Amino acid sequence: MGNVIKLFLLFLLATVCHWAFALGLGYLGLQVNLMLAFALAFCTVLRPAFGYPTAFLCGLFLDFFGTKVFGNNACTFTVATFIMYQIMPRFDFEGVLPQVLTVFLLTCFTGFLNAWLVWEFSSSILWPGFGSIFGGALISALFAPVAFWLVSRTLGSGPMCQSQQHASF
């Protein structure tokens, strides 16, 4: 029960960080997605049975406040989580470089996937531009070590978590 409360508090912190950065950097036209950085950090600590629903709910939460196709973020977060769980055995996410590169690449990927899904399902183009996607991905990637550290230190171990091999930073 304690890990569920900690997970909920981390979700609230991720929400606050996401909206603060999105509002603060929105005037520059950057598409910052710190909620995705936290969702990917959850993957490194939580077992897949808990990581997938957490990432899905993070995306769904953004969909409730978004103006795009409903379910867009939930879908892209779930796909990004799948990719994250596939690459986790191959990389050491205790280091900062894999955290930064993974968040940067998956944020870019979800930005393109979001644009494609909007085009596919609404027959309209909502293209933020390469600068917005790459700039926002860079900001999210630079914030990634903080998100990974917070998630690892807060959730660390418990019945929802993977082995300490992946959870300790």
C-alpha positions as CSV (number, residue, x, y, z in Angstrom):
1,M,0.0,0.0,0.0
2,G,2.9,2.3,0.7
3,N,4.3,2.0,-2.8
4,V,0.8,2.9,-4.3
5,I,0.7,6.1,-2.3
6,K,4.3,6.9,-3.3
7,L,3.5,6.2,-6.9
8,F,0.5,8.5,-6.7
9,L,2.6,11.3,-5.1
10,L,5.2,10.9,-7.9
11,F,2.4,11.1,-10.4
12,L,1.3,14.4,-8.8
13,L,4.8,15.7,-8.9
14,A,5.2,14.6,-12.5
15,T,2.0,16.5,-13.3
16,V,3.1,19.7,-11.6
17,C,6.6,19.5,-13.3
18,H,5.0,18.8,-16.7
19,W,2.6,21.7,-16.6
20,A,5.1,24.1,-15.1
21,F,7.6,23.4,-17.9
22,A,4.9,23.3,-20.6
23,L,3.5,26.7,-19.5
24,G,6.9,28.2,-18.8
25,L,8.4,27.1,-22.2
26,G,5.3,27.1,-24.2
27,Y,5.8,30.7,-25.3
28,L,9.0,29.6,-27.0
29,G,7.1,27.0,-29.0
30,L,8.7,24.0,-27.3
31,Q,6.8,20.8,-26.9
32,V,8.1,19.7,-23.5
33,N,6.8,16.4,-22.2
34,L,8.1,15.8,-18.7
35,M,5.2,13.4,-18.0
36,L,6.8,11.0,-20.6
37,A,10.2,11.3,-18.8
38,F,8.6,10.3,-15.6
39,A,6.7,7.4,-17.3
40,L,9.9,6.1,-18.7
41,A,11.6,6.4,-15.3
42,F,8.7,4.4,-13.8
43,C,9.6,1.7,-16.3
44,T,13.1,1.3,-14.9
45,V,11.7,0.7,-11.4
46,L,8.3,-0.9,-11.8
47,R,7.6,-4.4,-13.1
48,P,5.8,-4.4,-16.5
49,A,2.5,-5.4,-14.9
50,F,2.6,-2.0,-13.1
51,G,4.7,0.0,-15.6
52,Y,2.3,-0.3,-18.6
53,P,-0.8,0.8,-16.7
54,T,1.1,3.7,-15.1
55,A,2.4,5.0,-18.4
56,F,-1.0,4.5,-20.0
57,L,-2.7,6.5,-17.1
58,C,0.0,9.3,-17.4
59,G,-0.8,9.6,-21.1
60,L,-4.6,9.4,-20.5
61,F,-4.3,12.2,-17.9
62,L,-2.7,14.4,-20.5
63,D,-5.5,13.5,-23.0
64,F,-8.1,14.7,-20.6
65,F,-6.6,18.2,-20.8
66,G,-5.5,18.1,-24.4
67,T,-7.2,19.3,-27.6
68,K,-5.9,16.6,-29.9
69,V,-7.5,13.2,-30.5
70,F,-8.6,11.6,-27.2
71,G,-6.3,8.7,-26.4
72,N,-3.5,10.0,-28.5
73,N,-1.0,10.4,-25.6
74,A,-2.2,7.2,-23.9
75,C,-1.4,5.3,-27.1
76,T,2.0,6.9,-27.6
77,F,3.0,6.5,-23.9
78,T,2.1,2.8,-24.1
79,V,4.2,2.4,-27.3
80,A,7.1,4.2,-25.7
81,T,6.8,2.0,-22.6
82,F,6.9,-1.1,-24.8
83,I,10.1,0.2,-26.4
84,M,11.6,1.1,-23.0
85,Y,10.9,-2.4,-21.6
86,Q,12.5,-3.9,-24.8
87,I,15.7,-1.9,-24.5
88,M,16.1,-2.0,-20.7
89,P,18.0,-5.4,-20.6
90,R,20.5,-4.0,-23.1
91,F,21.4,-0.7,-21.4
92,D,22.4,0.3,-17.9
93,F,20.0,3.0,-16.8
94,E,22.0,3.8,-13.7
95,G,24.1,6.1,-15.9
96,V,22.9,9.5,-16.9
97,L,23.8,9.1,-20.7
98,P,21.3,6.2,-21.3
99,Q,18.6,8.1,-19.4
100,V,19.2,11.3,-21.4
101,L,19.5,9.6,-24.8
102,T,16.5,7.3,-24.3
103,V,14.2,10.2,-23.1
104,F,15.4,12.4,-26.0
105,L,14.8,9.7,-28.7
106,L,11.5,8.5,-27.3
107,T,10.2,12.0,-26.8
108,C,11.0,12.8,-30.5
109,F,9.4,9.5,-31.5
110,T,6.2,10.2,-29.5
111,G,6.1,13.7,-31.0
112,F,6.1,12.3,-34.5
113,L,3.7,9.5,-33.6
114,N,1.3,12.0,-32.0
115,A,1.3,14.1,-35.2
116,W,0.8,11.0,-37.3
117,L,-2.1,9.8,-35.1
118,V,-3.8,13.1,-35.3
119,W,-3.5,13.1,-39.1
120,E,-4.6,9.5,-39.4
121,F,-7.7,9.8,-37.1
122,S,-8.9,13.3,-37.7
123,S,-7.7,13.9,-41.3
124,S,-6.1,17.2,-40.2
125,I,-2.5,18.1,-39.7
126,L,-1.3,19.3,-36.4
127,W,2.4,19.6,-37.0
128,P,4.3,21.5,-34.3
129,G,7.5,21.6,-36.3
130,F,10.9,20.0,-36.0
131,G,12.2,22.8,-33.7
132,S,9.4,22.4,-31.3
133,I,9.8,18.6,-31.1
134,F,13.6,18.5,-30.9
135,G,13.7,21.5,-28.5
136,G,11.1,20.0,-26.2
137,A,12.8,16.6,-26.4
138,L,16.1,18.3,-25.4
139,I,14.6,20.0,-22.4
140,S,12.8,16.7,-21.3
141,A,16.1,14.8,-21.8
142,L,18.0,17.2,-19.6
143,F,15.4,16.8,-16.9
144,A,15.4,13.0,-17.2
145,P,18.2,12.3,-14.6
146,V,16.1,14.2,-12.0
147,A,13.0,12.2,-12.8
148,F,14.9,8.9,-12.8
149,W,16.6,9.7,-9.5
150,L,13.3,10.8,-7.9
151,V,11.5,7.7,-9.0
152,S,14.3,5.3,-8.0
153,R,14.8,6.9,-4.6
154,T,11.1,7.1,-3.8
155,L,9.9,3.7,-5.1
156,G,13.2,1.8,-4.8
157,S,11.9,-1.6,-3.8
158,G,8.7,-3.3,-3.0
159,P,6.2,-5.8,-4.5
160,M,5.5,-3.6,-7.5
161,C,9.2,-3.0,-8.3
162,Q,11.7,-5.0,-10.3
163,S,14.8,-6.4,-8.8
164,Q,17.3,-4.1,-7.1
165,Q,19.6,-4.6,-10.1
166,H,17.4,-2.2,-12.2
167,A,16.0,-0.1,-9.4
168,S,19.0,1.3,-7.6
169,F,20.6,4.5,-8.9
